[in-house]
Amino acid sequence: MSIFSEFIMPIFLGKSETIYWAQSDYEEKFNKNLKIHFDSIHLQNYKNNPIRYDLNNYGFRTPDDFYDGDEGTVYLGCSHTFGIGHYLENVWSYKLHQKIGEGKFFNLSFGSAGLTSQYYFLKYFSEKLKIKKVYHFYPIESKYRYGFINEEGKIRTLGYFAEDDKTNFEEKMWKKYLIHKTYNELHNSTYKDAIENVCKKIGCDYHILDETTFVQKSNPYHNNLTPARDLMHYYVEHQHKVYENFLQLSNKKTTVI
């Protein structure tokens, strides 16, 4: 057993809970957008049909609780895989699981997570669960996220989204090392290899999609695309495209595109 098994997974509330707002999809922002774009049919729909974030016994967004020895399929990623701003049925991970997933829906994703957190989650649960397959979505916007773990097993993530929260030391480290192209590529390749190695050790298939070009700032009046509720994350149709890409990937011998 590794040191990770000693920790309690430190995400969101860390317990079964239903919440109606999460991270960038918060009530104050929605009400402000609704006031500005009061005639948006998309925002009116979200007003009339609120999104639920149903979290399981570990605080992950899945209807399946996790118990030692459970079998299932893992979905690794950030807020796009968690589904910030989306109904669960529109999220690529949930759709893919309904189509080709095996066992329980192990949605080990978390908003703003980078490769450090994703490795941590997979490693932690690889010692508790029987994982059949792993589908890993790592879009470009996650590239410069770094996770630092403390003695309690809690991870603090540094990234472009958290610049105001950095200490002076962290800011200097960020500018000198973390956003340097060479170090960043070393960091990312190391954790990708580590994730793939965990999958090899437990004998499960691993599929990673690590390039995307989708626009995240959404148009609340789009005629052909449905925006996320926070007007920041992928359109519903882009979530569907990620789902389709993974379907194609699962039918190929290669596991990286």
PyRosetta script that sets phi, psi and omega in degrees:
from pyrosetta import init, pose_from_sequence

init()
pose = pose_from_sequence("MSIFSEFIMPIFLGKSETIYWAQSDYEEKFNKNLKIHFDSIHLQNYKNNPIRYDLNNYGFRTPDDFYDGDEGTVYLGCSHTFGIGHYLENVWSYKLHQKIGEGKFFNLSFGSAGLTSQYYFLKYFSEKLKIKKVYHFYPIESKYRYGFINEEGKIRTLGYFAEDDKTNFEEKMWKKYLIHKTYNELHNSTYKDAIENVCKKIGCDYHILDETTFVQKSNPYHNNLTPARDLMHYYVEHQHKVYENFLQLSNKKTTVI")
pose.set_psi(1, 140.9)
pose.set_omega(1, 179.6)
pose.set_phi(2, -90.1)
pose.set_psi(2, 170.9)
pose.set_omega(2, 179.2)
pose.set_phi(3, -61.7)
pose.set_psi(3, -25.5)
pose.set_omega(3, -178.2)
pose.set_phi(4, -61.8)
pose.set_psi(4, -31.7)
pose.set_omega(4, -176.5)
pose.set_phi(5, -65.2)
pose.set_psi(5, -14.8)
pose.set_omega(5, -179.4)
pose.set_phi(6, -79.4)
pose.set_psi(6, -17.7)
pose.set_omega(6, -172.4)
pose.set_phi(7, -93.1)
pose.set_psi(7, 156.9)
pose.set_omega(7, 169.1)
pose.set_phi(8, -96.0)
pose.set_psi(8, 128.3)
pose.set_omega(8, -173.0)
pose.set_phi(9, -57.1)
pose.set_psi(9, 116.8)
pose.set_omega(9, -169.8)
pose.set_phi(10, -95.1)
pose.set_psi(10, 65.8)
pose.set_omega(10, 179.2)
pose.set_phi(11, -125.8)
pose.set_psi(11, 148.8)
pose.set_omega(11, -179.4)
pose.set_phi(12, 41.0)
pose.set_psi(12, -128.8)
pose.set_omega(12, -178.3)
pose.set_phi(13, -84.4)
pose.set_psi(13, -15.1)
pose.set_omega(13, 178.6)
pose.set_phi(14, 69.4)
pose.set_psi(14, 19.4)
pose.set_omega(14, -178.9)
pose.set_phi(15, -157.9)
pose.set_psi(15, 169.9)
pose.set_omega(15, 177.8)
pose.set_phi(16, -64.1)
pose.set_psi(16, 127.1)
pose.set_omega(16, -176.8)
pose.set_phi(17, -165.0)
pose.set_psi(17, 148.2)
pose.set_omega(17, 170.5)
pose.set_phi(18, -110.2)
pose.set_psi(18, 122.0)
pose.set_omega(18, 176.9)
pose.set_phi(19, -121.9)
pose.set_psi(19, 159.4)
pose.set_omega(19, -175.1)
pose.set_phi(20, -114.5)
pose.set_psi(20, -3.6)
pose.set_omega(20, 178.0)
pose.set_phi(21, -143.2)
pose.set_psi(21, 145.2)
pose.set_omega(21, -177.5)
pose.set_phi(22, -152.0)
pose.set_psi(22, 125.0)
pose.set_omega(22, 174.1)
pose.set_phi(23, 51.8)
pose.set_psi(23, -120.2)
pose.set_omega(23, -175.8)
pose.set_phi(24, -68.5)
pose.set_psi(24, -15.3)
pose.set_omega(24, 177.5)
pose.set_phi(25, -96.0)
pose.set_psi(25, 76.0)
pose.set_omega(25, -177.0)
pose.set_phi(26, -114.7)
pose.set_psi(26, 157.6)
pose.set_omega(26, -168.8)
pose.set_phi(27, -61.9)
pose.set_psi(27, -43.0)
pose.set_omega(27, -178.4)
pose.set_phi(28, -60.1)
pose.set_psi(28, -43.7)
pose.set_omega(28, 178.4)
pose.set_phi(29, -64.1)
pose.set_psi(29, -43.4)
pose.set_omega(29, -179.5)
pose.set_phi(30, -61.0)
pose.set_psi(30, -46.0)
pose.set_omega(30, -179.3)
pose.set_phi(31, -62.7)
pose.set_psi(31, -36.6)
pose.set_omega(31, 177.2)
pose.set_phi(32, -65.8)
pose.set_psi(32, -45.6)
pose.set_omega(32, 178.9)
pose.set_phi(33, -64.4)
pose.set_psi(33, -38.8)
pose.set_omega(33, 180.0)
pose.set_phi(34, -65.9)
pose.set_psi(34, -35.8)
pose.set_omega(34, 178.3)
pose.set_phi(35, -66.6)
pose.set_psi(35, -39.5)
pose.set_omega(35, -179.6)
pose.set_phi(36, -75.0)
pose.set_psi(36, -42.4)
pose.set_omega(36, -175.5)
pose.set_phi(37, -113.3)
pose.set_psi(37, 53.9)
pose.set_omega(37, -173.9)
pose.set_phi(38, -62.8)
pose.set_psi(38, -21.6)
pose.set_omega(38, -178.4)
pose.set_phi(39, -98.5)
pose.set_psi(39, 13.5)
pose.set_omega(39, 176.2)
pose.set_phi(40, -78.2)
pose.set_psi(40, 122.1)
pose.set_omega(40, -179.8)
pose.set_phi(41, -67.0)
pose.set_psi(41, -28.2)
pose.set_omega(41, -179.8)
pose.set_phi(42, -69.5)
pose.set_psi(42, -46.6)
pose.set_omega(42, -179.7)
pose.set_phi(43, -69.2)
pose.set_psi(43, -35.2)
pose.set_omega(43, 176.4)
pose.set_phi(44, -63.7)
pose.set_psi(44, -35.8)
pose.set_omega(44, 177.7)
pose.set_phi(45, -65.3)
pose.set_psi(45, -42.2)
pose.set_omega(45, 178.5)
pose.set_phi(46, -65.6)
pose.set_psi(46, -33.4)
pose.set_omega(46, 177.6)
pose.set_phi(47, -64.9)
pose.set_psi(47, -43.5)
pose.set_omega(47, -176.8)
pose.set_phi(48, -80.6)
pose.set_psi(48, -22.4)
pose.set_omega(48, -178.0)
pose.set_phi(49, -132.0)
pose.set_psi(49, 78.2)
pose.set_omega(49, -174.3)
pose.set_phi(50, -58.8)
pose.set_psi(50, 148.1)
pose.set_omega(50, 175.2)
pose.set_phi(51, -79.8)
pose.set_psi(51, 139.8)
pose.set_omega(51, 173.7)
pose.set_phi(52, -111.0)
pose.set_psi(52, 134.4)
pose.set_omega(52, 170.5)
pose.set_phi(53, -108.5)
pose.set_psi(53, 97.1)
pose.set_omega(53, 179.4)
pose.set_phi(54, -89.6)
pose.set_psi(54, 113.9)
pose.set_omega(54, -176.4)
pose.set_phi(55, -101.6)
pose.set_psi(55, 144.2)
pose.set_omega(55, -177.2)
pose.set_phi(56, -87.3)
pose.set_psi(56, -166.1)
pose.set_omega(56, -173.7)
pose.set_phi(57, -67.5)
pose.set_psi(57, -13.1)
pose.set_omega(57, 174.4)
pose.set_phi(58, -105.8)
pose.set_psi(58, -3.0)
pose.set_omega(58, -179.5)
pose.set_phi(59, 92.5)
pose.set_psi(59, 11.1)
pose.set_omega(59, 176.8)
pose.set_phi(60, -90.6)
pose.set_psi(60, 154.5)
pose.set_omega(60, -179.1)
pose.set_phi(61, -85.4)
pose.set_psi(61, 91.3)
pose.set_omega(61, 178.1)
pose.set_phi(62, -160.8)
pose.set_psi(62, 145.1)
pose.set_omega(62, 177.0)
pose.set_phi(63, -73.8)
pose.set_psi(63, -6.8)
pose.set_omega(63, -177.0)
pose.set_phi(64, -100.1)
pose.set_psi(64, 122.4)
pose.set_omega(64, 170.7)
pose.set_phi(65, -73.9)
pose.set_psi(65, 154.0)
pose.set_omega(65, -178.2)
pose.set_phi(66, -107.6)
pose.set_psi(66, 126.2)
pose.set_omega(66, 175.5)
pose.set_phi(67, -129.4)
pose.set_psi(67, 146.8)
pose.set_omega(67, -177.5)
pose.set_phi(68, -50.1)
pose.set_psi(68, 130.3)
pose.set_omega(68, 178.0)
pose.set_phi(69, 92.9)
pose.set_psi(69, -7.6)
pose.set_omega(69, 177.9)
pose.set_phi(70, -62.3)
pose.set_psi(70, 146.9)
pose.set_omega(70, 175.2)
pose.set_phi(71, -104.4)
pose.set_psi(71, 144.9)
pose.set_omega(71, 178.6)
pose.set_phi(72, -179.8)
pose.set_psi(72, -174.0)
pose.set_omega(72, -178.8)
pose.set_phi(73, -114.7)
pose.set_psi(73, 132.7)
pose.set_omega(73, -177.5)
pose.set_phi(74, -94.0)
pose.set_psi(74, 140.8)
pose.set_omega(74, 173.9)
pose.set_phi(75, -125.0)
pose.set_psi(75, 112.9)
pose.set_omega(75, -178.8)
pose.set_phi(76, -101.0)
pose.set_psi(76, 143.2)
pose.set_omega(76, 176.5)
pose.set_phi(77, 167.5)
pose.set_psi(77, -163.2)
pose.set_omega(77, -178.2)
pose.set_phi(78, -111.7)
pose.set_psi(78, -143.3)
pose.set_omega(78, -176.1)
pose.set_phi(79, -65.1)
pose.set_psi(79, -26.1)
pose.set_omega(79, 178.8)
pose.set_phi(80, -68.9)
pose.set_psi(80, -34.5)
pose.set_omega(80, 179.5)
pose.set_phi(81, -81.0)
pose.set_psi(81, -37.2)
pose.set_omega(81, 172.6)
pose.set_phi(82, -62.5)
pose.set_psi(82, -41.0)
pose.set_omega(82, 178.2)
pose.set_phi(83, 98.4)
pose.set_psi(83, 38.5)
pose.set_omega(83, 177.0)
pose.set_phi(84, -59.4)
pose.set_psi(84, 128.3)
pose.set_omega(84, 177.7)
pose.set_phi(85, 82.8)
pose.set_psi(85, 8.3)
pose.set_omega(85, -176.3)
pose.set_phi(86, -131.8)
pose.set_psi(86, 150.3)
pose.set_omega(86, 167.0)
pose.set_phi(87, -66.4)
pose.set_psi(87, 143.8)
pose.set_omega(87, -175.8)
pose.set_phi(88, -56.5)
pose.set_psi(88, -37.1)
pose.set_omega(88, -177.3)
pose.set_phi(89, -66.7)
pose.set_psi(89, -13.5)
pose.set_omega(89, 178.0)
pose.set_phi(90, -98.0)
pose.set_psi(90, -2.1)
pose.set_omega(90, -175.7)
pose.set_phi(91, -84.6)
pose.set_psi(91, 135.5)
pose.set_omega(91, -174.0)
pose.set_phi(92, -55.5)
pose.set_psi(92, -40.7)
pose.set_omega(92, -176.6)
pose.set_phi(93, -64.5)
pose.set_psi(93, -43.8)
pose.set_omega(93, 179.7)
pose.set_phi(94, -66.2)
pose.set_psi(94, -43.0)
pose.set_omega(94, 179.7)
pose.set_phi(95, -62.9)
pose.set_psi(95, -41.7)
pose.set_omega(95, -179.4)
pose.set_phi(96, -66.2)
pose.set_psi(96, -38.9)
pose.set_omega(96, -179.6)
pose.set_phi(97, -64.8)
pose.set_psi(97, -39.1)
pose.set_omega(97, 178.7)
pose.set_phi(98, -64.1)
pose.set_psi(98, -28.4)
pose.set_omega(98, -176.4)
pose.set_phi(99, -86.7)
pose.set_psi(99, -50.6)
pose.set_omega(99, -173.0)
pose.set_phi(100, -133.6)
pose.set_psi(100, 3.1)
pose.set_omega(100, -179.1)
pose.set_phi(101, -68.3)
pose.set_psi(101, 153.2)
pose.set_omega(101, 177.8)
pose.set_phi(102, -118.3)
pose.set_psi(102, 132.6)
pose.set_omega(102, 177.8)
pose.set_phi(103, 72.7)
pose.set_psi(103, -146.5)
pose.set_omega(103, -177.3)
pose.set_phi(104, -75.3)
pose.set_psi(104, 159.0)
pose.set_omega(104, -179.9)
pose.set_phi(105, -89.2)
pose.set_psi(105, 91.5)
pose.set_omega(105, -179.8)
pose.set_phi(106, -87.5)
pose.set_psi(106, 81.8)
pose.set_omega(106, -178.0)
pose.set_phi(107, -87.2)
pose.set_psi(107, 83.5)
pose.set_omega(107, -175.3)
pose.set_phi(108, -87.5)
pose.set_psi(108, 55.8)
pose.set_omega(108, -177.7)
pose.set_phi(109, -119.1)
pose.set_psi(109, 161.0)
pose.set_omega(109, -173.2)
pose.set_phi(110, -158.8)
pose.set_psi(110, 136.3)
pose.set_omega(110, -179.1)
pose.set_phi(111, -58.2)
pose.set_psi(111, 136.8)
pose.set_omega(111, 179.1)
pose.set_phi(112, 71.3)
pose.set_psi(112, 9.0)
pose.set_omega(112, -179.1)
pose.set_phi(113, -71.0)
pose.set_psi(113, 142.7)
pose.set_omega(113, 172.8)
pose.set_phi(114, -111.9)
pose.set_psi(114, -167.4)
pose.set_omega(114, -175.5)
pose.set_phi(115, -64.5)
pose.set_psi(115, -33.5)
pose.set_omega(115, 179.3)
pose.set_phi(116, -59.5)
pose.set_psi(116, -50.5)
pose.set_omega(116, 180.0)
pose.set_phi(117, -63.7)
pose.set_psi(117, -40.2)
pose.set_omega(117, -177.6)
pose.set_phi(118, -65.8)
pose.set_psi(118, -40.1)
pose.set_omega(118, 174.7)
pose.set_phi(119, -63.0)
pose.set_psi(119, -45.5)
pose.set_omega(119, -179.6)
pose.set_phi(120, -56.8)
pose.set_psi(120, -48.4)
pose.set_omega(120, -179.0)
pose.set_phi(121, -61.2)
pose.set_psi(121, -46.8)
pose.set_omega(121, -178.1)
pose.set_phi(122, -64.3)
pose.set_psi(122, -45.6)
pose.set_omega(122, -179.6)
pose.set_phi(123, -61.6)
pose.set_psi(123, -44.4)
pose.set_omega(123, -179.7)
pose.set_phi(124, -58.0)
pose.set_psi(124, -50.2)
pose.set_omega(124, -175.0)
pose.set_phi(125, -82.3)
pose.set_psi(125, -16.5)
pose.set_omega(125, 176.4)
pose.set_phi(126, -65.1)
pose.set_psi(126, -19.7)
pose.set_omega(126, 179.8)
pose.set_phi(127, -95.2)
pose.set_psi(127, -2.7)
pose.set_omega(127, -178.1)
pose.set_phi(128, -120.6)
pose.set_psi(128, -32.3)
pose.set_omega(128, -173.8)
pose.set_phi(129, -115.8)
pose.set_psi(129, 160.2)
pose.set_omega(129, 174.8)
pose.set_phi(130, -98.5)
pose.set_psi(130, 102.7)
pose.set_omega(130, -172.5)
pose.set_phi(131, -94.6)
pose.set_psi(131, 123.2)
pose.set_omega(131, -176.7)
pose.set_phi(132, -86.5)
pose.set_psi(132, -42.9)
pose.set_omega(132, -178.5)
pose.set_phi(133, -147.4)
pose.set_psi(133, 159.0)
pose.set_omega(133, 174.5)
pose.set_phi(134, -130.9)
pose.set_psi(134, 125.8)
pose.set_omega(134, 173.6)
pose.set_phi(135, -114.5)
pose.set_psi(135, 122.5)
pose.set_omega(135, -170.0)
pose.set_phi(136, -122.1)
pose.set_psi(136, 116.3)
pose.set_omega(136, 178.3)
pose.set_phi(137, -104.5)
pose.set_psi(137, 115.8)
pose.set_omega(137, -177.3)
pose.set_phi(138, -128.5)
pose.set_psi(138, 85.4)
pose.set_omega(138, -177.1)
pose.set_phi(139, -76.2)
pose.set_psi(139, 166.5)
pose.set_omega(139, -176.0)
pose.set_phi(140, -57.4)
pose.set_psi(140, -36.6)
pose.set_omega(140, -176.1)
pose.set_phi(141, -67.6)
pose.set_psi(141, -10.4)
pose.set_omega(141, 177.3)
pose.set_phi(142, -93.1)
pose.set_psi(142, -1.0)
pose.set_omega(142, -169.3)
pose.set_phi(143, -61.1)
pose.set_psi(143, -37.2)
pose.set_omega(143, -174.7)
pose.set_phi(144, -106.6)
pose.set_psi(144, 41.8)
pose.set_omega(144, 176.6)
pose.set_phi(145, -109.2)
pose.set_psi(145, 130.4)
pose.set_omega(145, -178.1)
pose.set_phi(146, -124.6)
pose.set_psi(146, 134.0)
pose.set_omega(146, 178.9)
pose.set_phi(147, -109.0)
pose.set_psi(147, 136.3)
pose.set_omega(147, 178.7)
pose.set_phi(148, -123.9)
pose.set_psi(148, 125.3)
pose.set_omega(148, -173.5)
pose.set_phi(149, -99.6)
pose.set_psi(149, 139.0)
pose.set_omega(149, 178.5)
pose.set_phi(150, -100.6)
pose.set_psi(150, -175.9)
pose.set_omega(150, -174.2)
pose.set_phi(151, -67.5)
pose.set_psi(151, -16.1)
pose.set_omega(151, 178.4)
pose.set_phi(152, -92.9)
pose.set_psi(152, -1.4)
pose.set_omega(152, 179.6)
pose.set_phi(153, 86.7)
pose.set_psi(153, 11.2)
pose.set_omega(153, 179.2)
pose.set_phi(154, -92.4)
pose.set_psi(154, 138.6)
pose.set_omega(154, -176.9)
pose.set_phi(155, -103.4)
pose.set_psi(155, 132.4)
pose.set_omega(155, 172.1)
pose.set_phi(156, -109.5)
pose.set_psi(156, 127.5)
pose.set_omega(156, -176.7)
pose.set_phi(157, -102.6)
pose.set_psi(157, 132.5)
pose.set_omega(157, 173.0)
pose.set_phi(158, -108.3)
pose.set_psi(158, 136.0)
pose.set_omega(158, 178.9)
pose.set_phi(159, -166.1)
pose.set_psi(159, -179.9)
pose.set_omega(159, -179.9)
pose.set_phi(160, -58.2)
pose.set_psi(160, -33.0)
pose.set_omega(160, -178.2)
pose.set_phi(161, -71.1)
pose.set_psi(161, -14.3)
pose.set_omega(161, -173.6)
pose.set_phi(162, -118.5)
pose.set_psi(162, 24.4)
pose.set_omega(162, -175.1)
pose.set_phi(163, -59.0)
pose.set_psi(163, -35.5)
pose.set_omega(163, -177.5)
pose.set_phi(164, -70.9)
pose.set_psi(164, -15.1)
pose.set_omega(164, -176.9)
pose.set_phi(165, -95.9)
pose.set_psi(165, -1.2)
pose.set_omega(165, -177.3)
pose.set_phi(166, -77.2)
pose.set_psi(166, 143.2)
pose.set_omega(166, 171.0)
pose.set_phi(167, -76.6)
pose.set_psi(167, 170.0)
pose.set_omega(167, 178.5)
pose.set_phi(168, -59.5)
pose.set_psi(168, -40.5)
pose.set_omega(168, 178.7)
pose.set_phi(169, -63.7)
pose.set_psi(169, -45.1)
pose.set_omega(169, -178.9)
pose.set_phi(170, -65.0)
pose.set_psi(170, -37.1)
pose.set_omega(170, 179.1)
pose.set_phi(171, -63.8)
pose.set_psi(171, -41.7)
pose.set_omega(171, 178.5)
pose.set_phi(172, -66.2)
pose.set_psi(172, -43.4)
pose.set_omega(172, 178.5)
pose.set_phi(173, -63.3)
pose.set_psi(173, -39.8)
pose.set_omega(173, 179.2)
pose.set_phi(174, -59.6)
pose.set_psi(174, -50.2)
pose.set_omega(174, -176.4)
pose.set_phi(175, -71.5)
pose.set_psi(175, -36.3)
pose.set_omega(175, -174.9)
pose.set_phi(176, -81.7)
pose.set_psi(176, -36.6)
pose.set_omega(176, -172.7)
pose.set_phi(177, -120.5)
pose.set_psi(177, -53.2)
pose.set_omega(177, -164.8)
pose.set_phi(178, -66.4)
pose.set_psi(178, -34.6)
pose.set_omega(178, 179.5)
pose.set_phi(179, -96.2)
pose.set_psi(179, 5.8)
pose.set_omega(179, 175.3)
pose.set_phi(180, -70.1)
pose.set_psi(180, 130.4)
pose.set_omega(180, -173.0)
pose.set_phi(181, -54.8)
pose.set_psi(181, -45.2)
pose.set_omega(181, -176.5)
pose.set_phi(182, -64.2)
pose.set_psi(182, -47.5)
pose.set_omega(182, -179.8)
pose.set_phi(183, -66.4)
pose.set_psi(183, -40.9)
pose.set_omega(183, -178.9)
pose.set_phi(184, -59.9)
pose.set_psi(184, -43.1)
pose.set_omega(184, 179.2)
pose.set_phi(185, -67.0)
pose.set_psi(185, -36.2)
pose.set_omega(185, 176.6)
pose.set_phi(186, -64.0)
pose.set_psi(186, -47.0)
pose.set_omega(186, 179.2)
pose.set_phi(187, -57.9)
pose.set_psi(187, -49.6)
pose.set_omega(187, -175.8)
pose.set_phi(188, -65.9)
pose.set_psi(188, -43.0)
pose.set_omega(188, -179.3)
pose.set_phi(189, -67.2)
pose.set_psi(189, -34.4)
pose.set_omega(189, 179.2)
pose.set_phi(190, -63.5)
pose.set_psi(190, -47.0)
pose.set_omega(190, -177.7)
pose.set_phi(191, -74.6)
pose.set_psi(191, -32.4)
pose.set_omega(191, 173.9)
pose.set_phi(192, -62.3)
pose.set_psi(192, -44.4)
pose.set_omega(192, 178.0)
pose.set_phi(193, -62.8)
pose.set_psi(193, -38.8)
pose.set_omega(193, -179.3)
pose.set_phi(194, -65.5)
pose.set_psi(194, -41.5)
pose.set_omega(194, 178.3)
pose.set_phi(195, -63.9)
pose.set_psi(195, -45.1)
pose.set_omega(195, 179.4)
pose.set_phi(196, -63.1)
pose.set_psi(196, -36.5)
pose.set_omega(196, -179.6)
pose.set_phi(197, -66.8)
pose.set_psi(197, -38.3)
pose.set_omega(197, 175.8)
pose.set_phi(198, -59.3)
pose.set_psi(198, -43.2)
pose.set_omega(198, -180.0)
pose.set_phi(199, -63.0)
pose.set_psi(199, -39.7)
pose.set_omega(199, 178.5)
pose.set_phi(200, -65.2)
pose.set_psi(200, -40.7)
pose.set_omega(200, -178.2)
pose.set_phi(201, -63.4)
pose.set_psi(201, -37.6)
pose.set_omega(201, -178.4)
pose.set_phi(202, -93.7)
pose.set_psi(202, -2.1)
pose.set_omega(202, 173.6)
pose.set_phi(203, 73.4)
pose.set_psi(203, 38.5)
pose.set_omega(203, 178.6)
pose.set_phi(204, -117.4)
pose.set_psi(204, 156.2)
pose.set_omega(204, 176.8)
pose.set_phi(205, -69.1)
pose.set_psi(205, 143.7)
pose.set_omega(205, 179.4)
pose.set_phi(206, -129.2)
pose.set_psi(206, 126.5)
pose.set_omega(206, 179.0)
pose.set_phi(207, -127.6)
pose.set_psi(207, 126.1)
pose.set_omega(207, 179.1)
pose.set_phi(208, -123.2)
pose.set_psi(208, 134.5)
pose.set_omega(208, 172.1)
pose.set_phi(209, -114.6)
pose.set_psi(209, 110.7)
pose.set_omega(209, -170.2)
pose.set_phi(210, -122.8)
pose.set_psi(210, 22.2)
pose.set_omega(210, 174.2)
pose.set_phi(211, -139.5)
pose.set_psi(211, 126.8)
pose.set_omega(211, 174.1)
pose.set_phi(212, -142.4)
pose.set_psi(212, 156.1)
pose.set_omega(212, 179.7)
pose.set_phi(213, -131.3)
pose.set_psi(213, 20.4)
pose.set_omega(213, -177.6)
pose.set_phi(214, -71.0)
pose.set_psi(214, 142.0)
pose.set_omega(214, 175.8)
pose.set_phi(215, -78.4)
pose.set_psi(215, 136.3)
pose.set_omega(215, -177.4)
pose.set_phi(216, -96.9)
pose.set_psi(216, -29.5)
pose.set_omega(216, 178.8)
pose.set_phi(217, -79.3)
pose.set_psi(217, 118.3)
pose.set_omega(217, -169.1)
pose.set_phi(218, -98.7)
pose.set_psi(218, 155.4)
pose.set_omega(218, 175.2)
pose.set_phi(219, -94.3)
pose.set_psi(219, 114.8)
pose.set_omega(219, -177.1)
pose.set_phi(220, -67.6)
pose.set_psi(220, -8.7)
pose.set_omega(220, -179.2)
pose.set_phi(221, -113.0)
pose.set_psi(221, 14.5)
pose.set_omega(221, -174.6)
pose.set_phi(222, -60.2)
pose.set_psi(222, 134.2)
pose.set_omega(222, -177.6)
pose.set_phi(223, -80.6)
pose.set_psi(223, -28.1)
pose.set_omega(223, -173.4)
pose.set_phi(224, -113.2)
pose.set_psi(224, -14.4)
pose.set_omega(224, -177.8)
pose.set_phi(225, -123.2)
pose.set_psi(225, 146.7)
pose.set_omega(225, -178.6)
pose.set_phi(226, -104.5)
pose.set_psi(226, 115.0)
pose.set_omega(226, -176.5)
pose.set_phi(227, -74.0)
pose.set_psi(227, 157.1)
pose.set_omega(227, 170.1)
pose.set_phi(228, -67.8)
pose.set_psi(228, 158.5)
pose.set_omega(228, -175.7)
pose.set_phi(229, -63.0)
pose.set_psi(229, -31.5)
pose.set_omega(229, -178.8)
pose.set_phi(230, -85.1)
pose.set_psi(230, -0.9)
pose.set_omega(230, -179.2)
pose.set_phi(231, 57.5)
pose.set_psi(231, 24.7)
pose.set_omega(231, 179.7)
pose.set_phi(232, -120.6)
pose.set_psi(232, -40.5)
pose.set_omega(232, -174.9)
pose.set_phi(233, -86.4)
pose.set_psi(233, 176.1)
pose.set_omega(233, -175.0)
pose.set_phi(234, -54.1)
pose.set_psi(234, 151.4)
pose.set_omega(234, 169.0)
pose.set_phi(235, -63.9)
pose.set_psi(235, 159.0)
pose.set_omega(235, 176.6)
pose.set_phi(236, -56.3)
pose.set_psi(236, -40.0)
pose.set_omega(236, -178.3)
pose.set_phi(237, -68.6)
pose.set_psi(237, -28.6)
pose.set_omega(237, 175.7)
pose.set_phi(238, -73.8)
pose.set_psi(238, -36.5)
pose.set_omega(238, 172.1)
pose.set_phi(239, -57.8)
pose.set_psi(239, -41.1)
pose.set_omega(239, -180.0)
pose.set_phi(240, -66.1)
pose.set_psi(240, -35.5)
pose.set_omega(240, 178.7)
pose.set_phi(241, -65.7)
pose.set_psi(241, -40.3)
pose.set_omega(241, 176.0)
pose.set_phi(242, -60.4)
pose.set_psi(242, -44.1)
pose.set_omega(242, 176.2)
pose.set_phi(243, -56.6)
pose.set_psi(243, -46.4)
pose.set_omega(243, 179.8)
pose.set_phi(244, -64.6)
pose.set_psi(244, -39.0)
pose.set_omega(244, 178.9)
pose.set_phi(245, -62.8)
pose.set_psi(245, -39.1)
pose.set_omega(245, 178.4)
pose.set_phi(246, -71.0)
pose.set_psi(246, -32.9)
pose.set_omega(246, 175.3)
pose.set_phi(247, -61.5)
pose.set_psi(247, -44.9)
pose.set_omega(247, 178.0)
pose.set_phi(248, -64.4)
pose.set_psi(248, -42.2)
pose.set_omega(248, -178.3)
pose.set_phi(249, -62.4)
pose.set_psi(249, -38.0)
pose.set_omega(249, -176.9)
pose.set_phi(250, -68.2)
pose.set_psi(250, -16.9)
pose.set_omega(250, -179.8)
pose.set_phi(251, -97.4)
pose.set_psi(251, 4.7)
pose.set_omega(251, -180.0)
pose.set_phi(252, -111.6)
pose.set_psi(252, 158.2)
pose.set_omega(252, 179.3)
pose.set_phi(253, -72.3)
pose.set_psi(253, -37.3)
pose.set_omega(253, -179.9)
pose.set_phi(254, -70.1)
pose.set_psi(254, 150.3)
pose.set_omega(254, -179.3)
pose.set_phi(255, -115.3)
pose.set_psi(255, 7.6)
pose.set_omega(255, -179.6)
pose.set_phi(256, -134.2)
pose.set_psi(256, 132.5)
pose.set_omega(256, 172.0)
pose.set_phi(257, -130.9)
pose.dump_pdb("model.pdb")
